[in-house]
Amino acid sequence: MGGQYRITGDKYPRMRRPRGRRRLVFLVVASVTALGLIGWGTLQLIDVFTGKGDKATAAGAKDDCTSKAGPSAKATTASTATTASTAAGTLPRPGQITVNVLNATPRSGLAKQTADELKKRGFRIGDVGNATATYDKKVNGAGILLGAKGAAQAALPVLGTQLSGAEVKTDGRAQADRVDLIIGTSFKSLTKKEDADKALATLSGPQPAASASPKNC
């Protein structure tokens, strides 16, 4: 080219991208980033002041406590129910218990009358007669239920459903299924059959399981 557009010399000018566009792109990216950070920070502040963060944390802790306590509570309840059922299952039935009916009062005929009624209620009857010198005329209450130590949680409670207010004692005898009913001076009659049956059903039935409350978290 000639004239005023003629290039002279041995160096040529470099073709560079305008610096203004780079600065514009950088400013846009920086602005977007800054706005994003500001928005995120604002949301965090809102959660803090409104308490949403605490609610979420509390809910999480509650769920965790429930999940940990739940199986333990169920296991405890099942174990208690099993133990109660096992204990109830060890109680003998009236037909498995032999009762010696002994009269420790001056009134005659009480031993036989009481023995006949116990027989009607399903108990086996052993000796019927007067009490030994140890107890004769010396029992002031309704009566004494006397048996082996092994009968304290078996035959004696079952027989106790038939005579309210009777005193329970144990001795050194070997037979746990053979017990004495010693009639005392305050004796009037055996417990009414319907009431005795209810007491026996309650005694023999499974006991209510103890409620297991979860630990505080």
Contacts in CASP RR format, 6 or more apart in sequence:
PFRMAT RR
TARGET T0000
AUTHOR 0000-0000-0000
METHOD contacts of the structure
MODEL  1
MGGQYRITGDKYPRMRRPRGRRRLVFLVVASVTALGLIGWGTLQLIDVFT
GKGDKATAAGAKDDCTSKAGPSAKATTASTATTASTAAGTLPRPGQITVN
VLNATPRSGLAKQTADELKKRGFRIGDVGNATATYDKKVNGAGILLGAKG
AAQAALPVLGTQLSGAEVKTDGRAQADRVDLIIGTSFKSLTKKEDADKAL
ATLSGPQPAASASPKNC
1 7 0 8 1.000
46 52 0 8 1.000
47 53 0 8 1.000
61 217 0 8 1.000
62 217 0 8 1.000
64 217 0 8 1.000
65 214 0 8 1.000
65 215 0 8 1.000
65 217 0 8 1.000
66 214 0 8 1.000
69 214 0 8 1.000
69 215 0 8 1.000
70 214 0 8 1.000
72 212 0 8 1.000
72 214 0 8 1.000
73 212 0 8 1.000
73 213 0 8 1.000
73 214 0 8 1.000
76 212 0 8 1.000
77 209 0 8 1.000
77 210 0 8 1.000
77 211 0 8 1.000
77 212 0 8 1.000
80 209 0 8 1.000
80 210 0 8 1.000
80 212 0 8 1.000
81 206 0 8 1.000
81 209 0 8 1.000
84 206 0 8 1.000
84 207 0 8 1.000
84 208 0 8 1.000
84 209 0 8 1.000
85 206 0 8 1.000
87 207 0 8 1.000
88 203 0 8 1.000
88 204 0 8 1.000
88 205 0 8 1.000
88 206 0 8 1.000
88 207 0 8 1.000
89 204 0 8 1.000
90 153 0 8 1.000
90 154 0 8 1.000
91 154 0 8 1.000
91 157 0 8 1.000
91 158 0 8 1.000
91 203 0 8 1.000
91 204 0 8 1.000
92 154 0 8 1.000
92 155 0 8 1.000
92 158 0 8 1.000
92 177 0 8 1.000
93 158 0 8 1.000
94 121 0 8 1.000
94 122 0 8 1.000
94 123 0 8 1.000
94 158 0 8 1.000
94 200 0 8 1.000
95 122 0 8 1.000
95 123 0 8 1.000
95 124 0 8 1.000
96 124 0 8 1.000
96 155 0 8 1.000
96 177 0 8 1.000
97 123 0 8 1.000
97 124 0 8 1.000
97 155 0 8 1.000
97 158 0 8 1.000
97 159 0 8 1.000
97 177 0 8 1.000
97 178 0 8 1.000
97 179 0 8 1.000
98 123 0 8 1.000
98 124 0 8 1.000
98 125 0 8 1.000
98 126 0 8 1.000
98 177 0 8 1.000
98 178 0 8 1.000
98 179 0 8 1.000
99 115 0 8 1.000
99 118 0 8 1.000
99 123 0 8 1.000
99 124 0 8 1.000
99 125 0 8 1.000
99 126 0 8 1.000
99 159 0 8 1.000
99 179 0 8 1.000
99 180 0 8 1.000
99 181 0 8 1.000
100 126 0 8 1.000
100 127 0 8 1.000
100 128 0 8 1.000
100 178 0 8 1.000
100 179 0 8 1.000
100 180 0 8 1.000
100 181 0 8 1.000
101 111 0 8 1.000
101 112 0 8 1.000
101 114 0 8 1.000
101 115 0 8 1.000
101 118 0 8 1.000
101 125 0 8 1.000
101 126 0 8 1.000
101 127 0 8 1.000
101 128 0 8 1.000
101 129 0 8 1.000
101 180 0 8 1.000
101 181 0 8 1.000
101 183 0 8 1.000
102 111 0 8 1.000
102 127 0 8 1.000
102 128 0 8 1.000
102 129 0 8 1.000
102 130 0 8 1.000
102 131 0 8 1.000
102 132 0 8 1.000
102 135 0 8 1.000
102 180 0 8 1.000
102 181 0 8 1.000
102 182 0 8 1.000
102 183 0 8 1.000
103 109 0 8 1.000
103 110 0 8 1.000
103 111 0 8 1.000
103 129 0 8 1.000
103 130 0 8 1.000
103 131 0 8 1.000
103 182 0 8 1.000
103 183 0 8 1.000
104 130 0 8 1.000
104 131 0 8 1.000
104 135 0 8 1.000
104 136 0 8 1.000
104 137 0 8 1.000
104 138 0 8 1.000
104 139 0 8 1.000
104 143 0 8 1.000
104 144 0 8 1.000
104 182 0 8 1.000
104 183 0 8 1.000
104 184 0 8 1.000
104 185 0 8 1.000
105 137 0 8 1.000
105 139 0 8 1.000
105 183 0 8 1.000
105 184 0 8 1.000
105 185 0 8 1.000
105 187 0 8 1.000
106 137 0 8 1.000
110 183 0 8 1.000
110 187 0 8 1.000
111 128 0 8 1.000
111 129 0 8 1.000
111 130 0 8 1.000
111 183 0 8 1.000
112 128 0 8 1.000
112 129 0 8 1.000
114 181 0 8 1.000
114 183 0 8 1.000
114 190 0 8 1.000
115 125 0 8 1.000
115 126 0 8 1.000
115 128 0 8 1.000
117 190 0 8 1.000
118 125 0 8 1.000
118 162 0 8 1.000
118 181 0 8 1.000
118 190 0 8 1.000
119 125 0 8 1.000
121 162 0 8 1.000
121 193 0 8 1.000
121 196 0 8 1.000
123 159 0 8 1.000
123 162 0 8 1.000
126 178 0 8 1.000
130 136 0 8 1.000
131 139 0 8 1.000
131 182 0 8 1.000
131 183 0 8 1.000
135 144 0 8 1.000
135 182 0 8 1.000
137 185 0 8 1.000
139 182 0 8 1.000
139 183 0 8 1.000
139 184 0 8 1.000
139 185 0 8 1.000
140 184 0 8 1.000
140 185 0 8 1.000
140 186 0 8 1.000
141 165 0 8 1.000
141 167 0 8 1.000
141 184 0 8 1.000
141 185 0 8 1.000
141 186 0 8 1.000
141 187 0 8 1.000
142 163 0 8 1.000
142 164 0 8 1.000
142 165 0 8 1.000
142 166 0 8 1.000
142 184 0 8 1.000
142 186 0 8 1.000
142 187 0 8 1.000
142 188 0 8 1.000
143 163 0 8 1.000
143 165 0 8 1.000
143 166 0 8 1.000
143 167 0 8 1.000
143 181 0 8 1.000
143 182 0 8 1.000
143 183 0 8 1.000
143 184 0 8 1.000
143 186 0 8 1.000
143 187 0 8 1.000
144 166 0 8 1.000
144 167 0 8 1.000
144 168 0 8 1.000
144 169 0 8 1.000
144 180 0 8 1.000
144 181 0 8 1.000
144 182 0 8 1.000
144 184 0 8 1.000
145 156 0 8 1.000
145 159 0 8 1.000
145 160 0 8 1.000
145 163 0 8 1.000
145 166 0 8 1.000
145 167 0 8 1.000
145 168 0 8 1.000
145 169 0 8 1.000
145 179 0 8 1.000
145 180 0 8 1.000
145 181 0 8 1.000
145 182 0 8 1.000
146 169 0 8 1.000
146 170 0 8 1.000
146 171 0 8 1.000
146 179 0 8 1.000
146 180 0 8 1.000
146 182 0 8 1.000
147 155 0 8 1.000
147 156 0 8 1.000
147 169 0 8 1.000
147 170 0 8 1.000
147 171 0 8 1.000
147 173 0 8 1.000
147 176 0 8 1.000
147 178 0 8 1.000
147 179 0 8 1.000
147 180 0 8 1.000
148 170 0 8 1.000
148 171 0 8 1.000
148 172 0 8 1.000
148 173 0 8 1.000
148 174 0 8 1.000
148 175 0 8 1.000
148 176 0 8 1.000
148 179 0 8 1.000
149 170 0 8 1.000
149 172 0 8 1.000
150 170 0 8 1.000
150 176 0 8 1.000
151 170 0 8 1.000
151 176 0 8 1.000
151 177 0 8 1.000
151 179 0 8 1.000
152 168 0 8 1.000
152 170 0 8 1.000
154 176 0 8 1.000
154 177 0 8 1.000
155 176 0 8 1.000
155 177 0 8 1.000
155 179 0 8 1.000
156 168 0 8 1.000
156 170 0 8 1.000
156 179 0 8 1.000
157 203 0 8 1.000
158 200 0 8 1.000
158 203 0 8 1.000
159 179 0 8 1.000
159 181 0 8 1.000
160 166 0 8 1.000
160 168 0 8 1.000
161 191 0 8 1.000
161 196 0 8 1.000
161 199 0 8 1.000
161 200 0 8 1.000
161 203 0 8 1.000
162 190 0 8 1.000
162 191 0 8 1.000
162 196 0 8 1.000
163 181 0 8 1.000
163 187 0 8 1.000
163 190 0 8 1.000
163 191 0 8 1.000
164 191 0 8 1.000
166 181 0 8 1.000
190 196 0 8 1.000
191 199 0 8 1.000
END
